[in-house]
């Protein structure tokens, strides 16, 4: 079994996920680069290794039952356990997403990746996480999923465009995070949601204002929480985010 801490980051071939892998790797951890495309995964692993990071590839499409089970078996065989799971992979879905016009296929596809994908991967990895002394699960959410931020008399101008599939998928993910935290309370597993801020990535056509490394920082922080740290909470760099 690996002496080093072992993490798995889903959707780690680019964007914020890549930087989360780089950030955990910089702590001396062994990092599984979860990615669905063979070429993009290999390129990311190679780039991380060139930067001195102990990275390994994990073929992983979060929408596929069989592939997710295979990913868990690969980590079990190679590492024997998992210390941290970062559920980062997500899609925004086809735009525009006006509620009155949205294509239900778009809503389904976004929920399949952003919500069911997280449940699928988390349940597959939990047996390996339970073998860790300090297991942590970080779900990459977004403040666009915060009902508190989206409601009230004044619309939140920072909440981005109306997005009938993407924004509710993050609200659902927040609720899922709480359900895991409730079931796992009293265990060593800490489960939290993170908002990276508005980051320039493919997800938003690089319109974000923060760098992927800045967006990754909160996930690295929640992945390295001390024992007895918070669970069932939602944070960004500035502190707690309202649900
Ligand atoms: P990104 O650059 O588009 O990266 C998304 C990653 O998810 C890619 O690696 C993508 O892989 C992967 N992915 C998508 N579907 C997948 C699937 N079915 N199986 C496995 N991997 C899959 O987006 P990002 O901005 O870095 O987003 C990372 C996380 O931060 C997401 O959860 C997002 O919702 C959240 N977030 C982002 C922002 C922002 O401003 N960017 C704000 C709030 C929250 P491929 O390369 O194969 O497509």
Boltz pocket constraint, residues with backbone or C-beta under 6 A from the ligand:
constraints:
  - pocket:
      binder: B
      contacts: [[A, 10], [A, 11], [A, 12], [A, 13], [A, 14], [A, 15], [A, 16], [A, 17], [A, 34], [A, 35], [A, 36], [A, 37], [A, 40], [A, 60], [A, 61], [A, 62], [A, 63], [A, 87], [A, 88], [A, 89], [A, 90], [A, 91], [A, 113], [A, 117], [A, 140], [A, 141], [A, 142], [A, 143], [A, 194], [A, 195], [A, 196], [A, 197], [A, 198], [A, 199], [A, 200], [A, 201], [A, 202], [A, 203], [A, 204], [A, 208]]
      max_distance: 6.0
